[in-house]
């Protein structure tokens, strides 16, 4: 019996260490503060989340902090089933050598130049995450989605190294991505 218990403990230790992951060229940290919830009025909210990433761009050290929170002040979204969702706001704080490059709060309306108004009216801002750097700047992936579905609009936000220019584009999805 002792051998069985020790064997199970060894298996658990191996499994835990195997799930430890591997660090890449940037350090990523994510924290989920709460789980998706439904309140007494039936309003559904996505979880609050925070993500931090450190990376180098053009020889300088950058730090990205992204925080998503449900915002009661934004218009609620109701789906065809009558479920009502609270939309999110996402704060992106980007620093370079401890100096603020960009500090912006996004809502789904910030993407109205590239996302159809009808889609926006039925969707919520799902997320923004650091993606990569390119010669054009620092790239973040963003998505606006129909709540609790796989229907979403993939977007790309590119910010120049000094934070003075930002461009937003719709990302073409390949058929195999669907």
N, C-alpha and C positions, 0 to 999 in steps of 0.2 A: 504494500500500500504506500509506503514512504517513497519507493522508487517511482510510482505513478505520480504522486504529488510533485516530487522533484522534477520529473520529466515534463509535467504540465507547466511548472514555473519556468523551466528552461525554454520551452516553446513560447511562452508569453514574453519572456525577456528578448528572445530573438525577434519576435514579431514587432515589439515596441521599438527596438533598435533599427529594424529594417524600415520602419515608417518614418525614420528621422529625417529623411530627405538629404539633398545635396545642395550646397550653396553654389550659386553661379557668380557672375561678375558683379551683380548688384545684390544688395541685402534687402530682402523684402520681409515686412512684418505685417500681419493682418490680425485684426481683433474684431470679433463679433460681440457686441455688447448685450443684445437681447435677441430673442427668436421672433419670427413672424408672429403677429398677434391679431386678434379680433377683439374689439372692445364691446361693451354692453349695447351700444347703438348699432353694432354690426359692421363698424368701419374696420377694414383690414389694412395692416401696415407691414411693410418689409422691415427686416431687422436693421438696426443701426449698425454701421460698420465703419472701420477705420483701417487705412492701409498706409504704410510708410515704405519708401524705397530710396536707397542711396545709389547714385550712379555718377560716372564721370562723363563729361561732355566738353569737347574742345579744351581738354587739359584742366578743367575745373571740377570741383566737387559740388554736386547738386543733391538736394534732399527734397523729396516729394512727399507731401502728406495729403491724403484724400479722405474725406469724412462724409458719409451718407447718413442723413436723418430724415424721417418722415416729417412733413411740414403741414400742420393743420391749416395754415393760412393760404395754401395753394388750393385751387379748385379740386374737388374730389372727382374721381373717375368711376363711372358705373358701367359694368359690362352687360351683355345681353341677358344674363341670368339674374340681373338685379343686384349683384354683389357690388359693394361700394369700397373703393380703395383710396387711401391717403397717398398723395404724390410725394416725391422726395425732392430734397435739395441736396446738392453735393458741393462741398467746399474743397477747392484745390488750392493748396498753399505750396508754392515752389520757391525754394531758396537756393542761392549759390554763394558758397563761402559765408554762410550765415546772414546774407542780405536777401531781403524779399525780392524775388523776380516777378512773381505773380501771386495774387491773393484774390481769387474769384469764387463767387457762389453761383453755381449753375442751376437752372431749372430747365424743364423740357422746352420751354419757349426760346431758350438760347439756340435751339437747333431748328427754329421755324424757317430759316432760309434754305434748308436742305431736306426737311421732312414735311410731307404733305399735311395740311391743316386738319383734314379728316382723321388721319392716323394719329396726329398729336392729341386730338380731342378725346380719343379713346385709350390713350396710353399713359404710362408713367415713366419718369426717368429712372432707369434701373441701376446704372453704374457707370463709373469712370475709373480706369486703371492705367497706370504707366505701362507703355508698350515697348518703346525703343527710341533710339536717337537716329536721326538721318542728317545729311548735310543741310536740310531745310530747317531742322529744329528738333525739339523734344516732342515725341508723339504719344498721345494717350488714346486708348480705345474707349469708346462710350457706346451706350445702347439705350434706346427708348423702346419700351415694349408694351404689349397688351398684358395686363397683370395676370399672373398665374397661367401663362401660355408660353409656347415656343415662338410666337410671332413677335419679332423684334426688328428694329432698324439699326444695323451696325454703323457706327460713325467713327470718324477719326478727327482728333483735335491736334493741330501742330502749333507749337509755341516756339518763337524764336529764342535764342540763347539769352537775350536781354529782357525777354518778356513783353516787348513793346508791340509785337504783332502776333495775332492768333488767327488761324484759319480752321474752318470746320468743313469736312467733306463726308458725303455718304460713301460707305465702303461697299464695293460690288461683292456680292456673295457668289461663290462658285457653287455649281449645282451639287457637288459632293458635300458642301457645308450645310446644306438644307436638310 
